[in-house]
């Protein structure tokens, strides 16, 4: 993202969609959460085929626009470009960041998974990413075999000239410690969508960014 025209550094809840095959149900689950204005929403649906992903991503662009919440697409910058999403998030094997940046333009949000590797984060930023994600910080039901990161890594990442996302097994109870260690955003799937009251859970994550009492 062009630093001369970039928005203020984002800070808050980075909500990620669950694997939901029913587009109507996905939108119904998201509507009250988008009303809370999470910082960003990422569309992620690993089991979905291309047609369903296109349908769902298109529907989410419209829903997010109503609430002024930027939408990023997981794994697929071409789909993000096709549906008019605000950006994309790429992991290992999801294509070159340089190619994605060139195609999406300077104002697109472009994130990179950096796992437990600060060197990868520096290379990702040099290649065109404007924010980086580390984790998993705690055991995660979404990615039980994910590489593990530590809060010390967030303290090291504070020197990076870009927002830092923490992901993996984050709860409202452990999230504040990650924010205090340097996370700008907390990325969450199950902690919100599997909660008995997803709206209350989302608010609890947002409270991790409030000043301590």
N, C-alpha and C positions, 0 to 999 in steps of 0.2 A: 504494500500500500504506500502511495506517495506520502512521505513524511510531512510535506508542506500542506497537505490537504487531509491528513488523517484525523479521525475522531479522537476524543479523549480516551485514554487508556481504559479498556473495558474492565469491569470488576463485578463479579456476582455469579449467579447460577447459570451454568451452561447445561441446558436440558437436552438429553438425547432420547430419541424415540425408541420404544420397545419394538420387538419383532411382531407386528400386528398385521395380519393378512386382510382384515376387513377395513377398507378405507374409511367408511362411515363411522365405524367404531373408533378408529384412530383419531379422527377429527373430533369426535365427541369427547374422547378422553383428554385431548389437548386443549380444547377451548377454554375451560376454566383455568388451566395452567398458563396459557398465553396471556390471559387477562391479568396475571400477576407480573407480567413483563419480565420474564427471565432475560438475561443479557443476550443470549443466543439460543437458537434451537438447531440441533443437528438431526437430519433425517438419516436413520440407520435401520436397514431391514435386510439382514444377511440372507435369509432364506428366499426372499422374493425374487422372482424373475424380472427381466428387463421391462416388460409391459406394465407389471404392477408397480415397479419402482417409479416408472415414468408417471403413471397416474397419481400415485401418492405424493411424489415430489411436487407435481403441478398443483395438487390440491393444497399442499402445505405452503407453497409460495403465496397463494391467495389468503390463507388463514393468517399467516405471519404478517402479511402486508396490512391486514386490518388492525393488528395489534402493534404494528411497528417493531416487530422482533425479527432481526436478521436470521435467515435460514441458510445453513450450510449443509451440503450433501456429503455423506461419508463415502470415501473410496473412489468417487467418480466425478472428476471435474467436468467431464464432457456433459454428463447429465445436468449438473449444476448450471452450466452455461446454456443448455437447451431449454430449461424451464425458467430461467431468469432468477435463480437463487443468488443470495448475496455472496456465496463462496463455497468452498469445499474443504474437506479434511482428508489428507492422504497419509496412509501408513506405508510400511515396507511393501513393495511390490505393486503399489497403486499408480505408478507412473512417475515421470520426472517432474519435480517441482518447477524447474525452469520452463518446461513446456506448458504446464498449467498456468503459470503466471503470465507468460507471453500471450496465451489464448484468452485468459479471463480479464486481463487488463490490470492497471495499477491499483484500482480501488476495490477489487475483490478481496474478501477475507480468505486467506489460504493458510490452513493449519497443517502441521506435520506431527506425527507420532514420533516421539524420541525416547520412549520407554525409560531406560535408566542411564542414558548416555548424553552428557552435556556436549560432547564433541559432535554428536549427530545433530543436536540443536543448533550449534553454531553453523554447521554446514547447511542445514535446512534454511536458516535465515539468509545465508549468503546466496542460496539458490532461488530465493523468492518467497519463502514463507513469511508471514507477518505475525504469526504466533506459534507457539510450540506446546506440546502436551507431554507430560511425564506421568508414568505410572505403569503398573498398578501399585498404589501405596498400601493397600490392604487386600486381603483375600476377596476375590470378586466372583460372583455367580455368573456374570456375563463372560468373563475370560478367566477361568480357574487356573490356567497354565501360564498366565501372563508373567512377564518379567517384573520383578519387584523393584520399586524405587523407595527412597527414604526422604524424610523431611530435610535432611542435610543437603540433598540434591537441590531442593527448592532454594535453600539459602545460597548455594553456589550459583543458581540460575538467576538470582537477583541482579547479577551484573549484565545479563542479556538485555539488549535494547528492544525488547518485545514482550507482550503479555505472555504469561506462563499459565498453562492449564494443568490442574491436577485431576487424575482420574483413577478409578479402581477401588471399589469397596468403601467408598466414602459415605459416611453417615453424618447427621447433624452433630453427633457427639464428637467425632474425630475431625470433622471438617474445619472447625475453628483453628485447631493447631496447624493445619496445612496453610490456612490463610496467614496466620502469624509467621509461618516459616517463609512465606513469599508467594503463595499461589494467588494469582489474580482472578482466576475462575475455577469453580468446582464443577466438574463434569459428572453428571449423574443419570443413570437409567433406572435400575431396580429400586434404588432408595426412594424414588418418587413413585414410579408406576406400580410397584408391588406393595406400596404402603396402604394400610386400611383407609387413610384419608390423604390422597395425593396432594391436595391443595395445602393442607396443614403441613405435610412433609416438605413441600417446596418452600413454604414460608420459613420453616425451620432452617433449611439450607441458606436462604437469603439472610437470615439472622446471624449466620456465621460471619458476615461482613460488617455487622454493627459494631460500634466501639464497645469494648468490654464494660460492664456495669461498674 
